[in-house]
Amino acid sequence: MNIHRWIARRSADWQRLDTLLKRIETQGLKALAAKELTELGSLYRSVSGDLARAKTHQVGKILTQDLQKLTSRSYVQIYRGLRHQEWQKARYFYREGFPATVRETLPYTLLAILMFLVPALIAWWYAWRDPVFLSLVVPEELITMVRDEQKLWMGSIVGVEPLASSNIMVNNISVSFNAVAGGITGGLLTLYILAFNGLHIGAIATLVGQNNLAYPFWAFVLPHGSLELPAIFLAGGAGLLIARGLLFPGKYRRRDALRYYGEQAAKLVLGIIPMLVIAGIIEGFFSPSPLIPDIFKYVVGVGIFSLFFKYCQGK
């Protein structure tokens, strides 16, 4: 390789890359136009190749060090820009993309809510009329604690809040993921999870109501439930979306329908994970606290749900 000729041919690209980098370093990525950003990436790749050649052919220590500095500066700016773009995409998704997806898929979420509420109401009605039904749905130790000891079970969380909070998060995320994955079964598993949880809530509502503990019970449920229940309903809707693509592809080929509805379901999953994490923190630290008045818990729960409803409405 003719080193002098090679340096003369490549030096213009090195100078151009140095010029672009100086603009970014002083003014940020916004200083470059779209074409210049593309040029920056191309120059970085070519100068990286030049550095490899310089090391192979031992063109000189000073030139090799200059190319090393140039490629290092390029790497820092390019990948810092990529991370910035990724954060911008994440902010856009949670600010606008997720609420838009919630609105677009609302019929599926409403169906999931219905599949939760109908069993809940049935369980509530039957549990009032038949104590045997109550014992079939609610664990006996809970019935004994509420009916005989006149106390609720969430007091066991107090004193072990961090452990309880993490366990709650894991459990809620697991239930939601199962509801989503249940779409692969044609929605049968999704519907079962929703109905089972509805039956459980309905029966417990009767149990606490019969023993005059409804007020403190719902004071416990409302603060975290204002996010946890919508997240589970959205997960159920995501599972039903997958089932729709599997069973009723409509104008699409089944593979294309699964891809289309699966993408919508994935967007819902990305949105509900932070909801469940926040709900787990609230359920572990805030909801069971005996230091916080029940009326304040009701206010916080209603406030959180109102903010979430407003958020989903978008601009």
C-alpha positions in Angstrom: 0.0 0.0 0.0 1.3 3.4 -1.0 0.9 5.2 2.4 1.3 8.8 1.2 -1.2 8.3 -1.6 -3.6 6.5 0.8 -3.4 9.4 3.3 -3.9 12.0 0.6 -7.0 10.1 -0.6 -8.6 9.6 2.8 -7.6 12.8 4.6 -10.7 14.7 3.2 -13.0 12.2 5.0 -11.1 12.5 8.2 -11.4 16.2 8.1 -15.1 16.1 7.2 -15.8 13.7 10.1 -13.8 16.0 12.5 -15.9 19.0 11.4 -19.2 17.2 11.9 -18.1 15.9 15.4 -17.0 19.4 16.4 -20.5 20.7 15.5 -22.2 18.0 17.6 -19.8 18.4 20.5 -20.6 22.1 20.7 -24.3 22.2 19.6 -25.6 18.7 20.0 -27.1 16.3 17.5 -29.8 18.7 16.5 -27.1 20.8 14.8 -26.9 18.2 12.0 -29.5 17.7 9.2 -30.8 14.2 8.5 -28.4 13.8 5.5 -25.5 14.8 7.7 -26.4 12.2 10.4 -26.4 9.6 7.7 -23.1 10.9 6.5 -21.7 10.8 10.0 -22.5 7.1 10.3 -21.0 6.3 7.0 -17.8 8.3 7.8 -17.5 6.5 11.2 -17.6 3.1 9.5 -15.0 4.1 6.8 -12.7 5.8 9.4 -12.9 2.7 11.6 -11.7 0.7 8.6 -8.9 3.2 8.1 -7.8 2.8 11.7 -7.6 -1.0 11.1 -5.4 -0.5 8.0 -3.2 2.0 9.8 -2.5 -0.5 12.6 -1.9 -3.3 10.1 0.5 -1.4 7.9 2.1 0.6 10.7 1.7 4.0 9.0 2.9 5.9 12.0 2.1 6.3 15.7 0.8 9.9 15.4 -1.6 9.1 12.6 -2.8 5.9 14.3 -3.5 7.9 17.5 -5.3 10.6 15.6 -7.5 8.0 13.9 -8.1 6.3 17.2 -9.3 9.6 18.8 -11.5 10.3 15.8 -13.2 6.9 15.9 -13.6 7.1 19.7 -15.2 10.6 19.5 -17.5 9.2 16.7 -18.5 6.2 18.7 -19.4 8.3 21.8 -21.6 10.8 19.8 -23.3 8.2 17.6 -24.3 5.8 20.4 -25.2 8.6 22.7 -27.5 9.8 20.0 -29.0 6.4 19.6 -29.7 6.2 23.3 -31.2 9.6 23.1 -33.4 8.5 20.3 -34.5 5.4 22.2 -35.4 7.5 25.2 -37.4 9.8 22.9 -39.2 6.9 21.5 -40.0 5.6 25.0 -41.3 9.0 26.1 -43.4 9.3 23.0 -44.9 5.8 23.5 -45.9 6.4 27.1 -47.1 9.9 26.4 -49.1 9.2 23.3 -48.6 5.7 21.8 -49.9 3.7 24.8 -53.1 5.8 25.4 -53.8 5.7 21.6 -53.5 1.9 21.7 -55.9 1.7 24.7 -58.5 3.7 22.8 -58.0 1.7 19.6 -58.5 -1.6 21.4 -61.2 -0.5 23.8 -63.9 -3.0 22.6 -61.6 -5.9 23.6 -60.9 -4.3 27.0 -64.6 -3.8 27.6 -65.2 -7.4 26.8 -62.5 -8.4 29.3 -64.2 -6.2 31.9 -67.5 -7.9 31.2 -66.0 -11.3 31.6 -64.7 -10.2 35.0 -67.8 -8.4 36.3 -70.4 -11.0 35.3 -68.8 -13.8 37.4 -68.1 -11.2 40.2 -71.8 -10.3 40.4 -72.9 -14.0 40.2 -70.5 -14.9 43.0 -71.6 -11.9 45.1 -75.2 -12.9 44.7 -74.8 -16.6 45.3 -72.4 -16.0 48.3 -75.1 -13.9 50.0 -77.7 -16.7 49.6 -75.6 -19.8 50.1 -72.7 -20.0 52.7 -71.6 -23.3 51.1 -70.9 -21.5 47.8 -68.7 -19.0 49.8 -66.6 -21.8 51.2 -66.1 -23.2 47.8 -64.5 -20.0 46.5 -62.8 -18.4 49.5 -60.1 -20.2 51.5 -61.4 -21.4 54.9 -58.7 -19.5 56.8 -59.9 -16.2 55.3 -63.5 -17.0 56.2 -62.4 -17.8 59.8 -60.3 -14.7 60.1 -63.1 -12.3 58.8 -66.1 -14.0 60.3 -64.8 -15.2 63.7 -61.9 -12.8 64.4 -63.5 -9.8 62.8 -60.3 -8.7 61.1 -58.8 -8.4 57.6 -55.8 -10.3 56.4 -53.8 -7.4 54.9 -52.3 -6.5 58.2 -49.8 -9.3 57.6 -48.1 -7.0 55.1 -47.2 -4.4 57.7 -43.5 -4.9 58.8 -42.5 -6.7 55.6 -43.4 -4.1 53.0 -40.4 -4.5 50.6 -40.8 -8.3 50.4 -44.6 -8.1 50.1 -44.4 -5.3 47.5 -42.0 -7.3 45.3 -44.1 -10.5 45.7 -47.2 -8.6 44.7 -45.5 -7.1 41.6 -44.3 -10.6 40.5 -47.7 -12.1 41.1 -49.7 -9.4 39.3 -47.3 -9.4 36.3 -47.5 -13.2 36.2 -51.3 -13.1 36.2 -51.4 -10.4 33.5 -48.9 -12.3 31.3 -50.9 -15.4 31.6 -54.0 -13.5 30.5 -52.2 -12.2 27.5 -50.6 -15.6 26.6 -54.1 -17.2 27.0 -54.9 -15.7 23.6 -53.0 -18.6 22.1 -55.7 -20.9 23.4 -58.3 -19.1 21.4 -58.9 -16.9 24.5 -60.2 -19.7 26.7 -57.4 -19.3 29.2 -57.8 -15.5 29.2 -61.5 -15.8 29.9 -60.9 -18.4 32.6 -58.4 -16.1 34.4 -60.8 -13.1 34.2 -63.8 -15.2 35.4 -61.8 -16.8 38.2 -60.6 -13.5 39.5 -64.1 -12.1 39.2 -65.6 -15.0 41.2 -62.9 -14.5 43.9 -63.5 -10.8 44.2 -67.3 -11.1 44.2 -67.2 -13.8 47.0 -64.8 -11.8 49.1 -66.9 -8.7 48.7 -69.8 -10.7 50.2 -67.7 -12.0 53.0 -66.5 -8.6 54.2 -69.9 -7.1 53.6 -71.6 -9.7 55.8 -69.2 -9.0 58.6 -69.3 -5.2 58.4 -65.7 -4.9 57.1 -66.5 -3.6 53.6 -65.4 0.0 54.4 -61.8 -0.9 55.5 -61.6 -3.6 52.8 -62.4 -1.3 49.9 -60.2 1.4 51.5 -57.3 -1.1 51.2 -58.3 -2.2 47.6 -59.0 1.1 46.0 -55.6 2.8 46.0 -53.7 0.1 44.2 -56.8 -1.4 42.5 -57.3 1.8 40.6 -54.3 0.8 38.5 -54.1 -3.0 39.1 -57.6 -3.8 37.9 -57.3 -1.7 34.7 -54.0 -3.3 34.0 -55.5 -6.8 34.3 -58.4 -5.8 32.1 -56.0 -4.4 29.5 -54.0 -7.7 29.7 -57.3 -9.6 29.1 -58.0 -7.4 26.2 -54.6 -8.1 24.8 -55.2 -11.8 25.1 -58.5 -11.4 23.3 -56.7 -9.5 20.5 -54.4 -12.5 20.0 -57.4 -14.8 20.0 -59.1 -12.6 17.4 -56.1 -12.9 15.1 -56.1 -16.7 15.6 -59.8 -17.4 15.2 -61.2 -14.6 13.2 -58.5 -13.2 10.9 -61.1 -11.5 8.7 -59.6 -9.9 5.5 -56.1 -10.9 6.6 -54.3 -14.1 6.2 -54.1 -15.8 9.6 -50.3 -15.2 9.9 -50.8 -11.5 9.0 -53.7 -11.2 11.4 -51.7 -12.6 14.3 -48.8 -10.2 13.5 -51.2 -7.2 13.4 -53.2 -8.0 16.5 -50.1 -9.3 18.3 -48.4 -6.0 17.8 -51.3 -4.2 19.4 -51.3 -6.7 22.3 -47.5 -6.1 22.7 -48.1 -2.4 23.0 -50.7 -3.0 25.7 -48.2 -5.2 27.6 -45.5 -2.6 27.5 -48.0 -0.1 28.9 -49.3 -2.2 31.8 -45.9 -3.3 33.2 -45.3 0.2 34.8 -48.9 0.2 36.0 -48.4 -3.1 37.8 -45.1 -2.0 39.3 -46.6 1.2 40.7 -49.7 -0.7 41.9 -47.4 -3.2 43.7 -45.5 -0.4 45.4 -48.8 1.1 46.6 -50.2 -2.2 47.7 -47.1 -3.0 49.6 -46.4 0.3 51.3 -49.6 2.5 51.2 -52.7 0.4 51.1 -52.2 -1.7 54.3 -50.7 1.1 56.4 -52.7 1.6 59.6 -51.3 5.1 60.0 -53.2 6.4 56.9 -56.9 7.1 57.4 -59.3 5.1 55.3 -61.0 8.2 53.9 -57.6 9.4 52.6 -57.1 6.0 50.9 -60.4 6.4 49.2 -59.5 9.9 48.0 -56.1 8.7 46.7 -57.7 5.7 44.9 -60.3 7.8 43.2 -57.6 10.4 42.3 -55.3 7.8 40.8 -58.1 6.3 38.7 -59.2 9.8 37.5 -55.7 10.7 36.4 -55.3 7.3 34.6 -58.7 7.8 32.9 -57.7 11.3 31.8 -54.3 10.0 30.6 -56.0 7.4 28.4 -58.2 10.0 26.9 -55.2 11.7 25.4 -55.0 15.3 24.4 
